Amino acid sequence: MPQHLMNLRHVPDDEADEIRALFEAHGVVWYETPPSRWGISMGGFWVHDDEEAARARALLEAYHRQRQETQRQTYEDLLARGESGGVWFMLRRHPVRTLVACLAILVMMGLSLLPFIRIG
């Protein structure tokens, strides 16, 4: 019976490529279903065998631990160099774009809440 290993929705292309290479390097017999264009079906990596699924899950777990560490280190390096940050960083670096985005959020919130707010 097919075993679903990982959902591909919202997975960056570089991560999916690294996982494909990981499976190929370790001889995992797998197949892939792509996510739908509209986000209805999730797509993912699959295997047919239970033993293969256990081996692939162990590889995925080790890969994700390592990726989390490298991504966290990359983010901390960007913070230390002053190349990344939160809202205040974006406001200082790109004031017009940030203010337009905030204004757009407020307009969307206002339009969404308008039917529930009694005016007058």
C-alpha atoms as one frame of an Amber mdcrd trajectory, in Angstrom:
protein
   0.000   0.000   0.000   1.393   3.452  -0.872   2.929   5.432   1.968   2.869
   9.236   1.858   6.235  10.589   2.985   5.930  14.331   2.603   3.483  16.965
   1.429   4.840  19.214  -1.342   2.508  22.149  -0.760   4.535  25.280   0.075
   7.842  23.422  -0.204  10.577  25.557  -1.825  12.049  24.203  -5.041  15.551
  23.932  -3.557  14.280  21.784  -0.683  12.334  19.476  -3.022  15.414  19.137
  -5.249  17.602  18.285  -2.249  15.136  15.623  -1.106  15.004  14.090  -4.589
  18.804  13.958  -4.618  18.813  12.457  -1.104  16.449   9.679  -2.143  18.447
   8.983  -5.305  21.751   8.922  -3.386  20.388   6.383  -0.895  18.599   4.229
  -3.447  15.097   4.891  -2.142  12.464   3.683  -4.605  10.011   6.581  -4.587
   7.630   8.484  -6.803   6.238  11.975  -6.781   2.834  13.498  -7.377   2.868
  17.234  -8.123   0.638  19.646  -6.203  -2.306  20.973  -8.182  -2.188  24.421
  -9.705  -4.983  25.665  -7.437  -3.714  24.059  -4.231  -6.526  21.515  -3.959
  -4.419  18.349  -4.052  -1.295  18.334  -1.953   1.113  16.325  -4.066   4.072
  14.739  -2.397   6.695  12.045  -2.190   5.456   8.473  -1.923   6.795   4.918
  -1.633   5.041   1.561  -2.075   6.775  -0.520   0.584   6.459  -0.187   4.387
  10.157  -0.953   4.954  11.153   1.568   2.301   8.845   4.118   3.963  10.557
   3.636   7.333  13.987   4.081   5.753  12.861   7.135   3.762  11.262   8.725
   6.840  14.502   8.293   8.782  16.401   9.993   5.945  13.826  12.808   5.819
  14.000  13.345   9.568  17.787  13.647   9.508  17.614  15.919   6.448  15.049
  18.234   8.049  17.061  18.519  11.269  20.138  19.497   9.243  18.162  21.922
   7.044  16.603  23.581  10.069  20.048  24.161  11.560  21.478  25.602   8.350
  18.447  27.823   7.708  18.516  29.116  11.284  22.248  29.830  10.998  21.710
  31.645   7.691  18.971  33.783   9.256  21.134  34.594  12.280  24.006  35.578
   9.974  21.687  37.889   8.028  20.479  39.444  11.275  24.052  39.949  12.476
  24.990  41.671   9.200  21.861  43.824   9.341  20.449  42.394   6.115  17.243
  40.995   7.588  14.758  41.796  10.293  11.133  42.450  11.080   8.670  45.180
  10.236  10.907  48.019  11.465  13.770  46.767   9.306  11.507  46.719   6.262
  10.113  50.152   7.123  13.616  51.625   7.260  14.859  49.793   4.190  11.771
  50.099   1.936   9.479  52.719   3.523   7.108  53.271   0.588   6.614  49.583
  -0.182   6.072  48.765   3.501   3.574  51.576   4.023   1.650  50.623   0.863
   1.514  47.000   2.043   0.268  48.079   5.485  -2.341  50.330   3.881  -3.486
  47.463   1.632  -3.837  45.214   4.682  -5.934  47.832   6.458  -8.177  48.292
   3.406  -8.700  44.514   3.108  -9.478  44.257   6.810 -11.914  47.153   6.542
 -13.700  45.632   3.563 -13.853  42.250   5.281 -15.277  43.700   8.483 -17.622
  46.209   6.830 -20.657  43.872   6.768 -20.295  43.268  10.500 -19.885  46.885
  11.553 -23.058  48.885  11.989 -22.518  52.418  10.778 -24.811  55.174  12.048
